[in-house]
Amino acid sequence: MRASRGFTLIEVLVALLVFSIIATIAAQMSSQYIATYERVRDKTLAGWVADNRINELRLQAKLPPVSETSRNLEYGPFRWQIETAIINTQDPTIRRVEVSVAKFRGDGSEPVQLHSLAAFIGAN
């Protein structure tokens, strides 16, 4: 009787099944990692954009007037929409500022809101 060498067909199929399951799980994990990274990156940049807008208003010589504005901005590799609402308070020397930041997608659709920030600005 000759000694057989190699794997049987069943052993090869089981090995392929195990490898395919591991490869599928690894692909899903890497996809989730990339999505989480992009979400954290976008939220961080949107927070910086909102902080910058409030600091621009704080650095003005005069108290900003009550208004609502919207503008687009290139920051980092992305386009952002910044909506600013300046609201009166009971104290005439203080304004409430609400900033909402949205990111434009590459497909030309409506921007997605990522961050909002509120602050108070007083007269110098």
Phi, psi and omega in degrees: 000133179274142175282130179277149180238154176094188183260153174279165180299322179297316179297320179294317180295320178295317178298318177296322178296314179298315179298318181293324177295315179296318180295321179295315179296318179297320179295318178296318179297317180292325177296317178295321179298315180296317179297319178294317178301313181296320180295315179295317178300312182295318179293323178295312179297320179296322176297320178295320179298315179296316177301316180298319180296316179295321178293327174301316180292322179294330183277354178292149182292326182247160176296130182293144180287159177295126183192170171228126181228159176220136177211160177255151185215140170266120179217121187067211181273013188235163172257138183235150171249126181246120175251126183240128175242122177252121190239141175293153172239179178294332177270119183293350179262007181229139176238146172264133180242128176240123182242128175243134182240130178233149181253131174284137175273164180288344184273003177082006179280181180300146179291154181258124180289131182243332188207145171223148185215140178236146179207168175244139180237130179252160177291143180283000000 
